[in-house]
Each structure stands twice: as C-alpha cells, then as structure tokens.
Amino acid sequence: MKQDAAVLDRYVGTLKLGEPTNYRNLTVFPVFSGEAVEDGYLLLDGALAVKGFTVTEISETGNVPELAVTNNLVADVLLLDGEQLIGAKQNRIVNTTIIIGTGQKVTIPVSCVEQGRWAYRTRKFSPAPASHLYADLRKMKSRAVSRNLREARSFRSDQGQIWQDISAKSARLSVDSPTGAMEDVFSTYEAELKGYQGAFRTYPDQVGFVAVIDGRVAGCDIFGVRSVFEKSFRKLMRGYILDALDQARPRGPRARGRQVAAEFESDLVQGFLAAIIASHKESFESVGHGQDIRFEGMAINGFGLTRDEQVIHLAAFAD
C-alpha cells in the first residue's frame, strides 16, 4: 500500500503549472510532467463506436448501482470517473476510473443520474460526449466511495445524495426535467457551456489541469498518459464549467463584479497539489486492472488509479 501511495506522490511531485487562462469566473491552470508516458488506452466513446465493446444492464431486471461491461477488443479500455452512460433503464455515471482489460467482462460500480426513469429506452448504453458529472458532485461521490471502500470494500456511492444534489442544481439553474436527468441540465445550458469552452485550449505535452472557480480551487484531473488527457479534456471541462455557471448566479451586479475582479495566483494551486502529497492514503484493488488509491485531508479528497507503478488518472477536489 505504501508503495502504491509513493507512486502517486512521486508523480505529483513532478507536476509543473503553465500559464492560466481565465474566462468569467473560471480559471484553468494547465499541468505538465516529464514523467507521463505516451502509450494510450481506448476511451469509452471510441470503444462504444466499434463492435466488441458493450455496456448493458447486468440482467433483464437490472440493478441501479451496477452495469455489465464486456471488452472483446484488442485494446484495454479506460472508463473515467464521472463519465455518463445514456440509455438502458436509466442514465448512469461511473463511480471511479476503471481499466477494462482486453477479453474481460466486468461488473462496474455506477450511480444513477436520472431518478425518474426505470424502463428500457435502449438495450445498450451510449456515451454522453456532451456531459460529465460536475466537479462539486464528484467531490461528494468521491468521499462516499472512499468511505464505503473502507467499511465494506465496495465502490458504491451515496445514491440518495446524488439524486438530491442533481435536484438542487436543477432548481438553482431553473431546469425542469421530467425524469430528473442530469443530462437535461447540460442540454439546457449548451450555449453557455460552449461560450466557456471556447476560451480554453490544450497545449503540447499537457497532462491535466486544475480548475479554480470564483477564486477557489474546485479540483483537478491529471493523467500519466498524454493521449488520454487530450481525448478527455473537453468532456471533463464541461463538468467544471457547469459548476462555474451555477456559482455565477444570480447574475446581478455583485456576481459580475466578483467575476471580472478576481485575480488567480499559482500559489493557491501549488498549495492544493502539495495537499495531495500530504494527505492520508489507502490502496484498494481496482474493479479492473491496477490499484485505486484513495486520499483525504482536512480540505481535500480524491483518488488515483495506478498500474505497473504508473499513474493513469488522478482526480482531486477541494472542500
């Protein structure tokens, strides 16, 4: 376990920040590392686009916190924490980052993000390229999963908390969804999301980013595989942008002044990365390949997936 934690800490120690980009109340710091590898994984969108990879309910009746994944491709597939799957009996999100090896059939832990539907829309799931679980709820889910791992060796979340938080965000953003679907929140704010997205770009050799909303660190997504970051950046960013849109309301003079007056310092982000290294860590066997390392501190929590002494994905959230 200590060795797994050391792999994560060592990689965080190699991270370097680039010049930040700001748009309204969101600032993004690009992250770089000379220790990232070039070998990549097939991601969910690409895997589901070809025959041989499927995500379905675990049975005809289904089970809310579990889905069946079959990988008959010649490549390993990486499912990212918070990725949304659309269809079947209800929309779900993945509870943690998982490597599905070639030839594997795995039951994965998921959470429902569509409370008001339990009926087949399709037999197989499709990816949701335009939405990803927003960072504020990923933070709460991460804590719940870590607690359940310690107590029951289970990657389950607090499903009631997830439904409650999506309902509250929908209410704040004045979104009325007939099935309480997170997807409807994203689709309602598509124009605003694109406005934010147009301000941010990726850079050569970038491996991740740290997001700051209204002058406070929201979280980070950092990879040890460069090709994975490039493919996942747009989708991951949309979750942080939705939180920025939420926090920007109401759109009165006070909110606008806070957005344009904010100045973001790299010291804030450096302290956040240092807190990851200083946090208490525990290692658990992943559902797929690798080790799932959970960490918590006084004002931070998150996880890192490692495989063969290489960090695959690190996600951390500030409280």
C-alpha positions as CSV (number, residue, x, y, z in Angstrom):
1,M,0.0,0.0,0.0
2,K,2.8,2.4,0.9
3,Q,4.5,1.7,-2.4
4,D,1.3,2.5,-4.3
5,A,0.9,5.8,-2.5
6,A,4.6,6.6,-3.2
7,V,4.0,6.2,-6.9
8,L,1.2,8.7,-6.7
9,D,3.2,11.2,-4.5
10,R,6.2,10.9,-6.8
11,Y,4.2,11.8,-9.9
12,V,2.5,14.7,-8.2
13,G,6.0,16.0,-7.3
14,T,6.9,16.1,-11.0
15,L,4.0,18.3,-12.0
16,K,4.6,21.8,-13.3
17,L,2.0,24.6,-13.8
18,G,1.6,26.5,-17.0
19,E,0.2,30.0,-17.5
20,P,-3.5,30.1,-16.5
21,T,-6.4,31.0,-18.8
22,N,-9.4,32.9,-17.3
23,Y,-12.9,33.3,-18.6
24,R,-15.5,35.0,-16.4
25,N,-15.4,33.2,-13.0
26,L,-13.4,30.2,-14.2
27,T,-9.6,29.9,-14.4
28,V,-7.8,26.8,-15.7
29,F,-4.1,26.1,-15.0
30,P,-2.6,23.6,-17.4
31,V,-0.4,20.9,-15.8
32,F,2.7,19.3,-17.3
33,S,5.0,16.5,-16.4
34,G,8.1,15.0,-18.0
35,E,7.2,11.6,-16.4
36,A,4.0,11.0,-18.4
37,V,4.1,8.1,-20.9
38,E,2.9,8.0,-24.5
39,D,1.1,4.7,-24.6
40,G,-2.6,5.2,-24.5
41,Y,-5.9,3.5,-23.9
42,L,-9.1,3.4,-25.8
43,L,-11.6,5.6,-24.2
44,L,-15.4,5.0,-23.8
45,D,-16.5,7.0,-26.8
46,G,-14.2,5.2,-29.1
47,A,-14.8,1.8,-27.7
48,L,-18.6,2.0,-27.9
49,A,-18.3,3.2,-31.5
50,V,-17.0,-0.2,-32.7
51,K,-18.3,-3.8,-32.3
52,G,-16.8,-5.8,-29.5
53,F,-17.3,-3.5,-26.5
54,T,-20.7,-3.2,-24.8
55,V,-22.2,-1.7,-21.6
56,T,-25.5,-3.2,-20.6
57,E,-27.7,-3.7,-17.5
58,I,-26.4,-6.7,-15.5
59,S,-29.7,-8.6,-16.2
60,E,-33.1,-8.1,-17.7
61,T,-34.4,-6.7,-14.4
62,G,-31.3,-4.6,-13.9
63,N,-29.6,-3.2,-10.7
64,V,-29.2,0.5,-10.2
65,P,-25.6,0.5,-8.8
66,E,-24.1,-2.0,-11.3
67,L,-23.6,-2.4,-15.0
68,A,-22.0,-5.2,-17.1
69,V,-19.1,-4.3,-19.4
70,T,-17.7,-6.6,-22.0
71,N,-14.4,-5.9,-23.8
72,N,-13.7,-8.1,-26.7
73,L,-11.4,-5.6,-28.4
74,V,-7.7,-6.0,-28.8
75,A,-7.1,-2.9,-26.6
76,D,-7.6,-2.0,-23.0
77,V,-10.4,0.5,-22.4
78,L,-10.3,3.3,-19.8
79,L,-13.6,4.4,-18.2
80,L,-13.2,7.7,-16.5
81,D,-14.7,8.7,-13.1
82,G,-17.9,10.6,-13.7
83,E,-18.4,9.6,-17.3
84,Q,-22.1,9.3,-18.2
85,L,-23.7,6.5,-20.0
86,I,-27.1,7.1,-21.7
87,G,-29.9,4.6,-22.3
88,A,-31.0,1.2,-21.0
89,K,-33.2,1.6,-17.9
90,Q,-31.8,4.9,-16.7
91,N,-28.7,7.1,-17.2
92,R,-25.7,6.3,-15.0
93,I,-22.3,7.6,-14.2
94,V,-19.1,5.6,-13.5
95,N,-18.1,5.7,-9.8
96,T,-14.3,5.6,-10.3
97,T,-11.8,5.3,-13.1
98,I,-11.5,1.7,-14.3
99,I,-9.3,-0.1,-16.8
100,I,-11.3,-2.9,-18.6
101,G,-8.7,-5.2,-20.0
102,T,-9.0,-6.9,-23.4
103,G,-11.1,-10.0,-23.1
104,Q,-12.6,-9.0,-19.8
105,K,-16.2,-9.0,-18.6
106,V,-16.5,-6.8,-15.6
107,T,-19.4,-5.6,-13.4
108,I,-18.7,-1.9,-12.7
109,P,-20.0,0.3,-9.9
110,V,-22.2,3.2,-11.1
111,S,-24.7,5.7,-9.9
112,C,-28.0,6.8,-11.3
113,V,-28.3,10.4,-12.6
114,E,-31.9,10.1,-13.8
115,Q,-34.1,9.5,-10.9
116,G,-37.5,9.4,-12.6
117,R,-37.0,6.6,-15.1
118,W,-36.7,2.8,-14.7
119,A,-37.7,1.5,-18.1
120,Y,-35.7,0.4,-21.1
121,R,-35.0,3.1,-23.6
122,T,-32.3,1.1,-25.4
123,R,-30.7,-2.3,-24.6
124,K,-27.2,-1.0,-24.7
125,F,-25.7,2.2,-23.3
126,S,-24.3,5.0,-25.4
127,P,-21.7,7.6,-24.3
128,A,-22.7,11.1,-23.5
129,P,-19.9,13.2,-25.1
130,A,-21.6,16.5,-24.1
131,S,-21.8,15.9,-20.4
132,H,-19.8,14.6,-17.4
133,L,-20.7,14.6,-13.7
134,Y,-19.9,18.0,-12.4
135,A,-17.0,18.5,-10.1
136,D,-18.9,19.6,-7.0
137,L,-20.9,16.3,-7.0
138,R,-17.8,14.3,-8.0
139,K,-16.2,15.6,-4.8
140,M,-19.2,14.3,-2.7
141,K,-19.3,11.0,-4.6
142,S,-15.5,10.5,-4.1
143,R,-15.9,10.9,-0.3
144,A,-18.8,8.4,-0.2
145,V,-17.0,5.8,-2.3
146,S,-13.9,6.1,-0.1
147,R,-16.0,5.6,3.0
148,N,-17.7,2.6,1.5
149,L,-14.3,1.1,0.5
150,R,-13.0,1.4,4.0
151,E,-16.1,0.0,5.6
152,A,-17.3,-2.6,3.1
153,R,-14.7,-2.8,0.3
154,S,-17.4,-1.5,-2.1
155,F,-17.1,1.2,-4.7
156,R,-20.7,2.3,-4.2
157,S,-21.7,5.9,-3.8
158,D,-24.4,7.5,-1.7
159,Q,-27.2,7.3,-4.3
160,G,-29.7,9.5,-2.3
161,Q,-27.1,12.2,-2.0
162,I,-26.5,12.2,-5.8
163,W,-30.2,12.4,-6.6
164,Q,-30.7,15.2,-4.0
165,D,-27.7,17.2,-5.4
166,I,-28.8,17.0,-9.0
167,S,-32.3,18.1,-8.0
168,A,-30.9,21.1,-6.1
169,K,-28.7,22.1,-9.0
170,S,-31.6,21.7,-11.4
171,A,-33.7,24.0,-9.2
172,R,-31.0,26.6,-8.9
173,L,-30.5,26.7,-12.7
174,S,-34.3,26.6,-13.3
175,V,-34.2,23.3,-15.3
176,D,-37.3,21.2,-15.3
177,S,-36.6,17.6,-16.3
178,P,-39.4,15.1,-16.4
179,T,-37.1,12.3,-15.2
180,G,-34.8,14.4,-13.1
181,A,-31.9,13.8,-15.5
182,M,-28.6,15.5,-15.2
183,E,-28.4,15.4,-19.0
184,D,-31.2,17.8,-19.2
185,V,-29.3,20.4,-17.2
186,F,-26.4,20.2,-19.6
187,S,-28.6,20.4,-22.7
188,T,-30.5,23.4,-21.3
189,Y,-27.2,25.4,-20.9
190,E,-25.5,24.2,-24.1
191,A,-25.0,27.8,-25.4
192,E,-23.4,29.0,-22.2
193,L,-21.2,25.9,-21.9
194,K,-19.9,26.4,-25.4
195,G,-19.2,30.1,-24.5
196,Y,-16.9,29.0,-21.7
197,Q,-15.3,26.1,-23.7
198,G,-14.2,28.4,-26.5
199,A,-11.9,30.2,-24.1
200,F,-9.8,27.2,-23.1
201,R,-7.4,25.1,-25.1
202,T,-4.8,22.3,-24.6
203,Y,-1.1,22.6,-25.1
204,P,1.6,20.2,-26.3
205,D,2.7,17.8,-23.6
206,Q,-0.1,18.9,-21.3
207,V,-1.2,16.1,-18.9
208,G,-4.0,17.7,-17.0
209,F,-5.5,20.9,-15.4
210,V,-6.5,22.5,-12.2
211,A,-9.8,24.4,-12.2
212,V,-10.4,27.5,-10.0
213,I,-13.9,28.9,-9.7
214,D,-14.6,32.3,-8.1
215,G,-11.1,32.4,-6.6
216,R,-11.2,28.9,-5.0
217,V,-9.7,25.7,-6.2
218,A,-12.5,23.3,-7.4
219,G,-10.5,20.3,-8.4
220,C,-8.1,18.7,-10.9
221,D,-7.9,15.9,-13.4
222,I,-4.4,14.8,-14.2
223,F,-3.2,11.9,-16.2
224,G,0.0,9.9,-16.6
225,V,-0.8,9.1,-20.2
226,R,-0.7,12.1,-22.6
227,S,-3.1,10.7,-25.2
228,V,-5.8,10.1,-22.6
229,F,-5.7,13.7,-21.4
230,E,-6.0,15.1,-25.0
231,K,-9.1,12.9,-25.7
232,S,-10.8,13.6,-22.3
233,F,-10.2,17.3,-21.8
234,R,-13.3,18.7,-23.5
235,K,-15.7,16.3,-21.7
236,L,-14.1,16.8,-18.2
237,M,-14.1,20.6,-18.6
238,R,-17.8,20.7,-19.1
239,G,-18.4,19.4,-15.6
240,Y,-16.3,22.2,-14.1
241,I,-18.0,24.8,-16.4
242,L,-21.4,23.7,-15.2
243,D,-20.3,24.4,-11.6
244,A,-19.0,27.8,-12.7
245,L,-22.3,28.6,-14.3
246,D,-24.1,27.6,-11.2
247,Q,-21.9,29.7,-8.9
248,A,-22.2,32.7,-11.3
249,R,-25.9,33.0,-10.5
250,P,-27.7,35.2,-9.7
251,R,-26.4,37.4,-12.5
252,G,-26.7,40.7,-10.6
253,P,-24.1,43.5,-10.3
254,R,-22.4,41.7,-7.3
255,A,-21.8,38.5,-9.2
256,R,-20.5,40.3,-12.3
257,G,-18.1,42.4,-10.2
258,R,-16.7,39.3,-8.5
259,Q,-16.0,37.6,-11.8
260,V,-14.1,40.4,-13.5
261,A,-12.2,41.5,-10.4
262,A,-10.9,38.0,-9.5
263,E,-7.1,37.5,-9.8
264,F,-5.8,34.0,-9.6
265,E,-2.5,33.1,-8.1
266,S,-0.4,30.0,-8.8
267,D,0.4,29.8,-5.0
268,L,-3.2,28.7,-4.4
269,V,-2.9,25.8,-6.9
270,Q,0.6,24.9,-5.7
271,G,-0.8,24.5,-2.2
272,F,-3.6,22.3,-3.5
273,L,-1.1,20.0,-5.2
274,A,1.0,19.9,-2.0
275,A,-2.0,18.9,0.0
276,I,-2.4,15.8,-2.2
277,I,1.1,14.7,-1.3
278,A,0.5,15.4,2.4
279,S,-2.9,13.6,2.6
280,H,-3.6,10.2,4.1
281,K,-3.7,7.5,1.5
282,E,-5.2,3.9,1.3
283,S,-4.8,1.5,-1.6
284,F,-7.5,-0.9,-2.8
285,E,-7.7,-3.4,-5.7
286,S,-9.4,-1.7,-8.6
287,V,-12.5,-3.3,-10.2
288,G,-10.4,-3.7,-13.3
289,H,-6.7,-3.6,-13.6
290,G,-4.5,-1.6,-11.2
291,Q,-4.7,-0.1,-7.8
292,D,-7.3,2.5,-6.7
293,I,-5.6,4.9,-4.2
294,R,-7.9,6.9,-2.0
295,F,-6.7,10.0,-0.2
296,E,-8.3,12.5,2.2
297,G,-7.0,15.6,4.1
298,M,-8.6,18.4,6.0
299,A,-9.7,20.2,2.9
300,I,-9.1,17.8,0.1
301,N,-10.2,14.3,-1.1
302,G,-9.8,12.3,-4.3
303,F,-8.2,9.2,-5.8
304,G,-5.5,8.0,-8.1
305,L,-5.5,4.9,-10.4
306,T,-2.1,3.4,-10.9
307,R,-0.9,0.4,-12.9
308,D,2.5,-1.1,-13.0
309,E,3.9,1.8,-11.0
310,Q,2.5,4.4,-13.4
311,V,-0.2,6.9,-12.6
312,I,-3.1,6.5,-15.0
313,H,-5.6,9.1,-13.6
314,L,-5.5,11.4,-10.6
315,A,-8.6,13.4,-9.6
316,A,-8.7,15.6,-6.5
317,F,-11.3,18.0,-5.1
318,A,-11.0,20.9,-2.6
319,D,-13.5,21.2,0.2
